[in-house]
Every structure is written in C-alpha cells, then in structure tokens.
Amino acid sequence: MAMAAPWSSSACCATTASTSAQHLLRPTGVSRSSSSCREQGKNRNRRRPISVSATAAAPPPPVDYAGTSAGADADYVASLKVKLLSAVSGLNRGLAATQEDLDRADAAARELEAAAGGSGAVDLTGPGLDALQGRWRLVYSSAFSSRTLGGSRPGPPTGRLLPITLGQVFQRIDVLSRDLDNIVELELGAPWPIPPVEATATLAHKFEVVGTSGVKINFEKTTVKTKGSLAQLPPLEVPRIPDNLRPTDNTGSGEFEVTYLDGDTRVTRGDRGELRVFVIA
C-alpha cells in the first residue's frame, strides 16, 4: 500500500487537525498571540469598567389616611345621631319624659356634639348660616318635661285644668329676612257636644347671630289660625304684652346655641339649658 507523502494535502490536513485538537485540549492556550489578546482584553476591562445606570421607579402615591379617617368619623357621627334620635323617640316631644329619659337624651346629645367637634364647632357667620334655612320639626324638647307649653318659661299648662293637646311643633327659619317662626299645632278641648277646636299658633320672631354659633331671637307677635270646620275664620293676631307688664323672666327674647347641624338634623341648647332636637320637615 502506497503511503502519502509527508507534504501531501492529507498529511497537512491531519497535521492541522492534530494541532487544532491540541489547542482545544490546552486549557490556557499555547498561542502567544491569542494569549496576548486575552491579556490585553482583561487589561482594557480593568481600565474601563462597565458603568450600569438604572432609573429608579417613581414611588407610589401616599395613602390618604386623612380621607380614610374622615370617612370613619362620618360613619361614627352618623351612628351617634341615630342613637340620639332613638333616645328621644316615643317621648311625645319630651312631654312624657322622665328624669331618666332626660338624662339619657342629654348624654346622647353630648356624645354627638363631642364627636362633631365639640362646643363651637358650628359656624353660622359664613356659608354655614344657609344650613339653618328651612322648616324644621321639633322631635324633642327637655323643657316640655315641665308639663307646660312654655317649658322653663311661663306658659299654658297641659292637663285637666286647661285641656290643650299639643300637636306638631315646627320652626320656620328664613336666613335672608332673619325671620324665625315657631309654629305650634294645638287642639283646644270644649264641653260636649262641641267638637274640639283645632288651631295653629305662629309665634313670629326676628333673629340675629351672636358669636359663631349663637342665635338671639326677639318676639314680635302671635297669630292664631283655626283649622277644620272653623278654617274659614280669619287669623287672629294676639296683641303683644307690653314689656313693663311681662314677667321679668319672660321678656319675649331668648338665646340658644346651635351645637350640631347638618342637612337634616339640628341640636340646640337654650339659655336656660333646654335641649332641643329638630329634623328637617
């Protein structure tokens, strides 16, 4: 068999393959040129480190804890308002209230007043005055526990001596004209067979704001209008008693402080401590 010459192409290929194999098996490389290139590359990497720049993500918006707290406070105030209205329900506007009922209603009102911001939280000197506007229905008055329609002030008694049945009581307030009218529905008993006389008494006042949450009222006149079968009768205006003939404790004026006020409920405390609760009619 003829053997290939050492200078033949096959021998060259074999030599090349052998040399390539040795390069692959050699761990660090034998060729000085390739080793020198690697060293230069390493030196370049050491001289020129790679700089990585990253943009930090924008932080999330802060949690509005104030808004969350305000919502919780609003729910708490609403629950206390329901508690107060429940405490005064079934008391016939206060005419049927016992001392225990009076204490329970007063405690519930104080809880509501404190939760809403405490004394002076209502501001009637600016836009808050508009919240007084409207027709309000009285649902409770601690003054009625005295069994007189005048409360702690002199007034006609209820009962057998003068058979007067108290119906609904309203307070109509006009903030533009500064009118404050107390409207009282009454039923006057009469001997049989005369039917009871139904009437509406309107006690007209002018009011002014005192301080930030106080209201001062000045009595002007009383008008009585009959209802039912006597509705055709004209209104009767009761003359105003001269100031010098009035009792010293009933001058026709008074003050009260609005201690709680929202769109449908109002709580006031009179200058003699009377607690009154109104709801929008």
C-alpha positions in Angstrom: 0.0 0.0 0.0 1.3 3.4 -1.0 1.8 5.9 1.9 1.1 9.5 1.5 4.0 11.8 1.3 4.5 14.0 4.3 4.0 17.0 2.2 0.7 15.8 0.7 -2.6 17.5 1.3 -3.9 14.7 3.5 -0.9 14.9 5.7 -1.4 18.6 6.0 -5.0 18.2 7.0 -4.1 15.6 9.6 -1.4 17.9 11.0 -3.8 20.8 11.1 -6.5 18.7 12.8 -3.9 17.5 15.3 -2.8 21.0 16.0 -6.4 22.2 16.4 -7.1 19.3 18.8 -4.2 20.3 20.9 -5.4 23.9 21.0 -8.8 22.7 22.2 -7.4 20.4 24.8 -4.9 23.0 26.1 -6.6 24.8 29.0 -4.8 28.1 28.8 -3.9 28.2 25.2 -0.5 27.9 23.7 -0.6 30.5 21.1 1.2 33.6 22.4 -0.8 35.8 20.1 -4.2 34.6 21.4 -2.9 34.7 25.0 -1.7 38.3 24.5 -5.0 39.3 23.1 -6.8 37.9 26.1 -4.4 39.7 28.5 -4.9 43.0 26.6 -8.7 42.4 26.8 -8.5 41.9 30.5 -6.4 45.0 30.9 -8.9 47.0 28.9 -11.7 45.7 31.1 -9.9 46.7 34.2 -9.1 50.1 32.9 -12.6 50.7 31.6 -15.2 49.2 34.0 -18.7 48.9 32.7 -21.0 51.5 34.1 -24.5 50.5 34.7 -27.1 53.3 35.1 -30.6 52.5 36.3 -33.5 54.9 36.7 -35.3 54.4 40.0 -39.1 53.8 39.7 -41.3 56.6 40.9 -42.6 55.9 44.4 -46.3 55.1 44.8 -48.6 58.0 45.8 -49.0 58.3 49.5 -52.1 56.8 51.1 -54.7 59.4 52.0 -55.1 58.4 55.7 -56.9 61.7 56.4 -59.6 60.8 53.9 -60.0 57.3 55.4 -60.2 58.8 58.9 -62.8 61.4 57.8 -65.0 58.6 56.3 -64.8 56.6 59.5 -65.5 59.7 61.6 -68.5 60.5 59.4 -69.9 57.0 60.0 -69.3 57.3 63.7 -71.1 60.7 63.9 -74.0 59.2 61.9 -74.3 56.3 64.3 -74.4 58.8 67.3 -77.1 60.8 65.5 -79.2 57.7 65.2 -78.5 56.9 68.9 -79.8 60.4 69.9 -82.9 60.2 67.7 -83.6 56.7 69.2 -83.2 58.1 72.7 -85.9 60.8 72.2 -88.3 58.8 70.2 -91.5 57.8 72.0 -91.3 60.7 74.5 -94.1 62.8 72.8 -91.7 65.7 72.1 -90.5 65.4 75.8 -93.9 65.8 77.4 -93.7 62.1 78.5 -90.0 62.2 79.5 -89.0 61.1 83.0 -85.8 62.2 84.7 -84.1 59.0 83.4 -85.2 59.9 79.9 -83.9 63.4 80.2 -80.5 62.1 81.4 -80.3 59.6 78.5 -81.2 62.1 75.9 -78.7 64.7 77.3 -75.9 62.1 77.4 -76.6 61.0 73.8 -76.6 64.7 72.6 -73.3 65.3 74.4 -71.7 62.3 72.6 -72.9 63.6 69.3 -71.7 67.2 70.0 -68.2 66.0 71.1 -67.8 63.7 68.0 -68.8 66.5 65.7 -66.1 68.8 67.1 -67.2 69.9 70.5 -68.5 73.3 71.6 -68.3 76.0 68.9 -68.0 73.5 66.0 -71.0 75.1 64.2 -70.1 78.3 62.4 -73.1 80.5 61.5 -71.0 83.5 60.5 -70.4 82.4 56.9 -72.0 79.9 54.5 -72.9 77.7 57.5 -75.8 80.1 58.1 -77.6 78.7 55.0 -77.9 75.3 56.7 -80.4 76.9 59.1 -82.8 77.7 56.2 -86.0 75.7 56.0 -88.8 74.2 58.0 -87.7 72.1 61.0 -89.9 69.7 63.0 -89.3 69.6 66.7 -88.9 65.9 67.9 -87.7 66.6 71.4 -87.5 69.4 74.0 -86.3 68.8 77.5 -88.4 71.9 78.5 -91.6 70.1 77.8 -91.0 67.8 80.8 -92.2 70.7 83.0 -95.7 69.9 81.6 -96.2 73.4 80.3 -96.0 74.6 76.7 -93.7 77.3 77.7 -91.1 74.9 79.1 -89.0 76.6 81.8 -90.6 79.9 81.0 -94.3 80.6 82.0 -96.7 79.0 79.5 -100.2 77.4 79.4 -100.3 74.2 81.3 -101.3 70.9 79.8 -103.7 68.6 81.6 -107.2 68.8 83.1 -107.1 72.5 84.1 -106.8 73.6 80.5 -107.4 70.8 78.1 -104.8 71.6 75.4 -103.4 68.8 73.3 -100.1 69.7 71.7 -99.7 68.6 68.1 -96.7 69.0 65.8 -94.2 71.8 66.5 -92.2 73.4 63.7 -89.6 76.1 63.4 -89.5 78.0 60.2 -86.3 79.9 59.5 -85.6 82.4 56.7 -81.9 83.4 56.8 -82.5 86.3 54.3 -85.2 88.1 56.1 -83.9 86.9 59.5 -87.4 85.6 60.4 -87.7 82.7 62.9 -91.3 81.5 63.5 -92.3 78.8 66.0 -95.4 77.1 64.6 -97.5 75.1 67.1 -100.4 72.9 66.3 -103.0 72.8 69.1 -106.3 71.1 69.9 -108.4 73.0 72.4 -111.0 70.9 74.3 -114.6 72.1 74.6 -117.6 70.9 76.5 -119.6 68.1 74.8 -121.2 68.2 72.3 -119.0 71.0 70.9 -116.1 69.4 69.0 -112.5 70.3 69.9 -111.1 73.3 68.2 -108.0 72.8 66.1 -105.7 75.8 65.6 -102.2 76.7 64.6 -100.4 79.3 66.6 -97.5 81.1 64.9 -95.0 82.9 67.2 -93.1 85.3 65.0 -89.5 86.3 65.9 -86.6 88.2 64.4 -83.2 86.6 64.9 -79.6 87.6 64.8 -76.4 85.5 65.1 -74.4 86.0 68.3 -70.8 84.9 68.2 -70.2 82.0 65.9 -73.0 79.5 66.8 -75.4 81.5 69.0 -78.8 82.8 67.9 -80.7 85.5 69.6 -84.5 85.8 69.0 -86.8 88.7 69.6 -90.5 88.1 69.8 -92.8 90.2 67.6 -96.3 88.8 67.5 -98.5 85.7 67.8 -101.1 84.7 65.1 -103.7 82.0 65.6 -105.4 80.4 62.7 -108.2 77.9 63.2 -108.5 74.7 61.2 -111.0 72.0 60.4 -114.7 73.2 60.4 -113.6 76.7 61.6 -110.9 77.1 58.9 -112.9 79.9 57.3 -112.4 82.2 60.2 -109.8 84.9 59.7 -106.5 84.6 61.5 -106.4 86.2 65.0 -103.5 88.3 65.9 -102.8 88.2 69.7 -101.6 91.6 71.0 -98.1 91.7 72.3 -98.0 92.2 76.0 -96.1 95.4 76.9 -92.6 94.8 78.3 -93.4 96.5 81.6 -96.3 94.1 82.1 -94.3 91.0 81.3 -92.8 88.8 83.9 -89.1 89.5 84.4 -88.2 86.1 83.2 -90.3 86.2 80.0 -89.3 89.3 78.1 -90.1 87.9 74.7 -86.4 87.4 73.8 -84.1 84.5 74.2 -80.9 82.9 73.0 -79.8 79.4 72.0 -76.7 77.8 70.7 -76.6 75.5 67.7 -74.4 72.7 68.9 -74.9 70.3 66.0 -76.1 71.0 62.5 -76.2 69.0 59.2 -78.5 68.7 56.3 -81.4 67.0 58.2 -80.7 67.3 61.9 -80.2 70.2 64.3 -79.4 70.2 68.0 -79.7 73.4 70.1 -79.2 74.3 73.8 -81.2 77.2 75.2 -80.0 79.9 77.5 -81.6 78.0 80.4 -80.2 74.7 79.4 -83.1 73.4 77.3 -82.0 70.7 74.9 -84.0 70.7 71.6 -83.7 68.3 68.7 -85.1 69.1 65.3 -85.3 67.3 62.0 -85.9 68.8 58.6 -89.6 68.7 57.7 
